[in-house]
Amino acid sequence: MPAEAAVAPSLAIRLALAPPAKRDRFIRELEPIDAYRLLWEWRFWARPNQLAPTDPEWVFWLILAGRGFGKSRLAAEWVHERVDSGEAKNIGIIGP
């Protein structure tokens, strides 16, 4: 993949780029508690390439990316999701 390849935007960016009427309607329809939760919802802010694979058979997930990609954040959020869901049994994170 060329270095110039476009990266799919996060849901937050897609909402920000939506037509104002559509964006405003979405925000108005949110309950206050849901709007607050959205501030902290990783899947809303993360780019698609920062989310774990969805294939249930995956064993290893290599994140080979440069500075500023969000590797530490996505690893922390992935661990957080596993702990919250009760799936966390053995988690290993390998890095320098």
HELIX and SHEET records of a PDB file:
HELIX    1   1 LEU A   11  LEU A   17  1                                   7    
HELIX    2   2 PRO A   20  GLU A   29  1                                  10    
HELIX    3   3 PRO A   32  TRP A   40  1                                   9    
HELIX    4   4 TRP A   42  TRP A   45  1                                   4    
HELIX    5   5 PRO A   48  GLN A   50  5                                   3    
HELIX    6   6 LYS A   71  SER A   85  1                                  15    
END                                                                             
